[in-house]
Amino acid sequence: MSASQPSRFAPSPSQSRPRHAFVFEPLLDSDEAAELLRIHPKTLQRMARNRQIHGIQVGKLWRFRASDLEIWLRTKKAGYAGHLPKIFTIAPPLQLR
């Protein structure tokens, strides 16, 4: 290849990425995502298969975005606002005589 010919692997100036190019969010595998949620990877895979949580299946493998996991956690947390289980309800203070 001569010095005057550009490399076929180097992007030409018209193909170079713009300054504000879209960058993909790194994907987590089942083990990494499950560790963040503190659940078993198979549980996470089952939840993704049942569409309870957003996941991306690539062949037999599942991949997850950390942002999707955070959104899922926030919606779960929001679902309990104002609906505490009986054992967590606050009782009125005791009256001492």
Biotite code that builds the C-alpha atoms (Angstrom):
import biotite.structure as struc

atoms = struc.array([
    struc.Atom([0.000, 0.000, 0.000], chain_id="A", res_id=1, res_name="MET", atom_name="CA", element="C"),
    struc.Atom([1.434, 3.363, -0.946], chain_id="A", res_id=2, res_name="SER", atom_name="CA", element="C"),
    struc.Atom([1.612, 6.400, 1.295], chain_id="A", res_id=3, res_name="ALA", atom_name="CA", element="C"),
    struc.Atom([-0.878, 8.241, -0.917], chain_id="A", res_id=4, res_name="SER", atom_name="CA", element="C"),
    struc.Atom([-3.584, 5.585, -0.461], chain_id="A", res_id=5, res_name="GLN", atom_name="CA", element="C"),
    struc.Atom([-5.482, 5.602, 2.838], chain_id="A", res_id=6, res_name="PRO", atom_name="CA", element="C"),
    struc.Atom([-5.639, 2.426, 4.838], chain_id="A", res_id=7, res_name="SER", atom_name="CA", element="C"),
    struc.Atom([-8.810, 0.467, 4.161], chain_id="A", res_id=8, res_name="ARG", atom_name="CA", element="C"),
    struc.Atom([-9.261, 0.083, 7.935], chain_id="A", res_id=9, res_name="PHE", atom_name="CA", element="C"),
    struc.Atom([-8.839, 3.743, 8.856], chain_id="A", res_id=10, res_name="ALA", atom_name="CA", element="C"),
    struc.Atom([-12.011, 5.802, 8.548], chain_id="A", res_id=11, res_name="PRO", atom_name="CA", element="C"),
    struc.Atom([-11.997, 8.489, 5.927], chain_id="A", res_id=12, res_name="SER", atom_name="CA", element="C"),
    struc.Atom([-12.684, 12.038, 7.139], chain_id="A", res_id=13, res_name="PRO", atom_name="CA", element="C"),
    struc.Atom([-16.282, 11.721, 5.904], chain_id="A", res_id=14, res_name="SER", atom_name="CA", element="C"),
    struc.Atom([-16.719, 8.473, 7.877], chain_id="A", res_id=15, res_name="GLN", atom_name="CA", element="C"),
    struc.Atom([-15.155, 9.616, 11.139], chain_id="A", res_id=16, res_name="SER", atom_name="CA", element="C"),
    struc.Atom([-17.436, 9.823, 14.144], chain_id="A", res_id=17, res_name="ARG", atom_name="CA", element="C"),
    struc.Atom([-19.048, 13.169, 14.847], chain_id="A", res_id=18, res_name="PRO", atom_name="CA", element="C"),
    struc.Atom([-18.110, 14.883, 18.084], chain_id="A", res_id=19, res_name="ARG", atom_name="CA", element="C"),
    struc.Atom([-21.353, 13.893, 19.793], chain_id="A", res_id=20, res_name="HIS", atom_name="CA", element="C"),
    struc.Atom([-21.595, 10.332, 18.518], chain_id="A", res_id=21, res_name="ALA", atom_name="CA", element="C"),
    struc.Atom([-23.965, 7.882, 20.164], chain_id="A", res_id=22, res_name="PHE", atom_name="CA", element="C"),
    struc.Atom([-22.148, 5.493, 22.465], chain_id="A", res_id=23, res_name="VAL", atom_name="CA", element="C"),
    struc.Atom([-23.749, 2.231, 23.487], chain_id="A", res_id=24, res_name="PHE", atom_name="CA", element="C"),
    struc.Atom([-24.258, 1.525, 27.175], chain_id="A", res_id=25, res_name="GLU", atom_name="CA", element="C"),
    struc.Atom([-22.179, -1.501, 28.173], chain_id="A", res_id=26, res_name="PRO", atom_name="CA", element="C"),
    struc.Atom([-24.253, -4.631, 28.659], chain_id="A", res_id=27, res_name="LEU", atom_name="CA", element="C"),
    struc.Atom([-24.028, -6.788, 31.773], chain_id="A", res_id=28, res_name="LEU", atom_name="CA", element="C"),
    struc.Atom([-24.155, -10.558, 31.619], chain_id="A", res_id=29, res_name="ASP", atom_name="CA", element="C"),
    struc.Atom([-26.554, -12.526, 33.842], chain_id="A", res_id=30, res_name="SER", atom_name="CA", element="C"),
    struc.Atom([-24.002, -12.999, 36.614], chain_id="A", res_id=31, res_name="ASP", atom_name="CA", element="C"),
    struc.Atom([-23.079, -9.304, 36.776], chain_id="A", res_id=32, res_name="GLU", atom_name="CA", element="C"),
    struc.Atom([-26.687, -8.117, 36.645], chain_id="A", res_id=33, res_name="ALA", atom_name="CA", element="C"),
    struc.Atom([-27.852, -10.672, 39.214], chain_id="A", res_id=34, res_name="ALA", atom_name="CA", element="C"),
    struc.Atom([-25.045, -9.627, 41.549], chain_id="A", res_id=35, res_name="GLU", atom_name="CA", element="C"),
    struc.Atom([-26.257, -6.018, 41.383], chain_id="A", res_id=36, res_name="LEU", atom_name="CA", element="C"),
    struc.Atom([-29.804, -7.119, 42.242], chain_id="A", res_id=37, res_name="LEU", atom_name="CA", element="C"),
    struc.Atom([-28.581, -9.693, 44.777], chain_id="A", res_id=38, res_name="ARG", atom_name="CA", element="C"),
    struc.Atom([-30.569, -12.498, 43.202], chain_id="A", res_id=39, res_name="ILE", atom_name="CA", element="C"),
    struc.Atom([-29.554, -15.754, 41.530], chain_id="A", res_id=40, res_name="HIS", atom_name="CA", element="C"),
    struc.Atom([-28.664, -15.476, 37.808], chain_id="A", res_id=41, res_name="PRO", atom_name="CA", element="C"),
    struc.Atom([-31.217, -18.167, 36.890], chain_id="A", res_id=42, res_name="LYS", atom_name="CA", element="C"),
    struc.Atom([-33.927, -16.166, 38.679], chain_id="A", res_id=43, res_name="THR", atom_name="CA", element="C"),
    struc.Atom([-32.984, -13.103, 36.659], chain_id="A", res_id=44, res_name="LEU", atom_name="CA", element="C"),
    struc.Atom([-33.011, -15.094, 33.407], chain_id="A", res_id=45, res_name="GLN", atom_name="CA", element="C"),
    struc.Atom([-36.447, -16.508, 34.236], chain_id="A", res_id=46, res_name="ARG", atom_name="CA", element="C"),
    struc.Atom([-37.741, -13.009, 34.995], chain_id="A", res_id=47, res_name="MET", atom_name="CA", element="C"),
    struc.Atom([-36.409, -11.768, 31.650], chain_id="A", res_id=48, res_name="ALA", atom_name="CA", element="C"),
    struc.Atom([-37.930, -14.744, 29.811], chain_id="A", res_id=49, res_name="ARG", atom_name="CA", element="C"),
    struc.Atom([-41.301, -13.995, 31.483], chain_id="A", res_id=50, res_name="ASN", atom_name="CA", element="C"),
    struc.Atom([-40.906, -10.277, 30.602], chain_id="A", res_id=51, res_name="ARG", atom_name="CA", element="C"),
    struc.Atom([-40.913, -9.207, 34.239], chain_id="A", res_id=52, res_name="GLN", atom_name="CA", element="C"),
    struc.Atom([-37.638, -7.362, 33.677], chain_id="A", res_id=53, res_name="ILE", atom_name="CA", element="C"),
    struc.Atom([-36.095, -6.061, 30.457], chain_id="A", res_id=54, res_name="HIS", atom_name="CA", element="C"),
    struc.Atom([-33.308, -8.196, 29.048], chain_id="A", res_id=55, res_name="GLY", atom_name="CA", element="C"),
    struc.Atom([-31.730, -8.854, 25.678], chain_id="A", res_id=56, res_name="ILE", atom_name="CA", element="C"),
    struc.Atom([-31.280, -12.447, 24.599], chain_id="A", res_id=57, res_name="GLN", atom_name="CA", element="C"),
    struc.Atom([-28.347, -13.077, 22.303], chain_id="A", res_id=58, res_name="VAL", atom_name="CA", element="C"),
    struc.Atom([-28.528, -16.715, 21.304], chain_id="A", res_id=59, res_name="GLY", atom_name="CA", element="C"),
    struc.Atom([-28.705, -18.608, 24.603], chain_id="A", res_id=60, res_name="LYS", atom_name="CA", element="C"),
    struc.Atom([-27.151, -15.770, 26.602], chain_id="A", res_id=61, res_name="LEU", atom_name="CA", element="C"),
    struc.Atom([-28.946, -12.913, 28.346], chain_id="A", res_id=62, res_name="TRP", atom_name="CA", element="C"),
    struc.Atom([-27.610, -9.364, 28.557], chain_id="A", res_id=63, res_name="ARG", atom_name="CA", element="C"),
    struc.Atom([-28.923, -6.501, 30.678], chain_id="A", res_id=64, res_name="PHE", atom_name="CA", element="C"),
    struc.Atom([-28.477, -2.728, 30.757], chain_id="A", res_id=65, res_name="ARG", atom_name="CA", element="C"),
    struc.Atom([-27.665, -1.310, 34.183], chain_id="A", res_id=66, res_name="ALA", atom_name="CA", element="C"),
    struc.Atom([-30.069, 1.564, 33.457], chain_id="A", res_id=67, res_name="SER", atom_name="CA", element="C"),
    struc.Atom([-32.920, -0.907, 32.834], chain_id="A", res_id=68, res_name="ASP", atom_name="CA", element="C"),
    struc.Atom([-32.166, -2.623, 36.142], chain_id="A", res_id=69, res_name="LEU", atom_name="CA", element="C"),
    struc.Atom([-32.224, 0.725, 37.937], chain_id="A", res_id=70, res_name="GLU", atom_name="CA", element="C"),
    struc.Atom([-35.557, 1.665, 36.349], chain_id="A", res_id=71, res_name="ILE", atom_name="CA", element="C"),
    struc.Atom([-36.997, -1.717, 37.332], chain_id="A", res_id=72, res_name="TRP", atom_name="CA", element="C"),
    struc.Atom([-35.834, -1.228, 40.933], chain_id="A", res_id=73, res_name="LEU", atom_name="CA", element="C"),
    struc.Atom([-37.332, 2.261, 41.074], chain_id="A", res_id=74, res_name="ARG", atom_name="CA", element="C"),
    struc.Atom([-40.707, 1.050, 39.823], chain_id="A", res_id=75, res_name="THR", atom_name="CA", element="C"),
    struc.Atom([-40.656, -1.776, 42.353], chain_id="A", res_id=76, res_name="LYS", atom_name="CA", element="C"),
    struc.Atom([-39.777, 0.643, 45.130], chain_id="A", res_id=77, res_name="LYS", atom_name="CA", element="C"),
    struc.Atom([-42.462, 3.079, 43.984], chain_id="A", res_id=78, res_name="ALA", atom_name="CA", element="C"),
    struc.Atom([-45.049, 0.291, 44.017], chain_id="A", res_id=79, res_name="GLY", atom_name="CA", element="C"),
    struc.Atom([-44.699, -0.029, 47.783], chain_id="A", res_id=80, res_name="TYR", atom_name="CA", element="C"),
    struc.Atom([-45.063, 3.660, 48.603], chain_id="A", res_id=81, res_name="ALA", atom_name="CA", element="C"),
    struc.Atom([-47.886, 3.947, 51.113], chain_id="A", res_id=82, res_name="GLY", atom_name="CA", element="C"),
    struc.Atom([-48.511, 0.194, 51.150], chain_id="A", res_id=83, res_name="HIS", atom_name="CA", element="C"),
    struc.Atom([-46.429, -1.154, 53.998], chain_id="A", res_id=84, res_name="LEU", atom_name="CA", element="C"),
    struc.Atom([-47.021, -4.721, 55.169], chain_id="A", res_id=85, res_name="PRO", atom_name="CA", element="C"),
    struc.Atom([-48.846, -5.094, 58.504], chain_id="A", res_id=86, res_name="LYS", atom_name="CA", element="C"),
    struc.Atom([-45.649, -5.922, 60.399], chain_id="A", res_id=87, res_name="ILE", atom_name="CA", element="C"),
    struc.Atom([-44.159, -2.584, 59.311], chain_id="A", res_id=88, res_name="PHE", atom_name="CA", element="C"),
    struc.Atom([-47.096, -0.322, 60.088], chain_id="A", res_id=89, res_name="THR", atom_name="CA", element="C"),
    struc.Atom([-46.400, 2.185, 62.796], chain_id="A", res_id=90, res_name="ILE", atom_name="CA", element="C"),
    struc.Atom([-48.493, 1.729, 65.923], chain_id="A", res_id=91, res_name="ALA", atom_name="CA", element="C"),
    struc.Atom([-49.618, 4.735, 67.988], chain_id="A", res_id=92, res_name="PRO", atom_name="CA", element="C"),
    struc.Atom([-47.372, 5.464, 70.981], chain_id="A", res_id=93, res_name="PRO", atom_name="CA", element="C"),
    struc.Atom([-48.179, 3.584, 74.176], chain_id="A", res_id=94, res_name="LEU", atom_name="CA", element="C"),
    struc.Atom([-49.881, 5.584, 76.940], chain_id="A", res_id=95, res_name="GLN", atom_name="CA", element="C"),
    struc.Atom([-48.099, 5.098, 80.250], chain_id="A", res_id=96, res_name="LEU", atom_name="CA", element="C"),
    struc.Atom([-50.096, 5.511, 83.494], chain_id="A", res_id=97, res_name="ARG", atom_name="CA", element="C"),
])
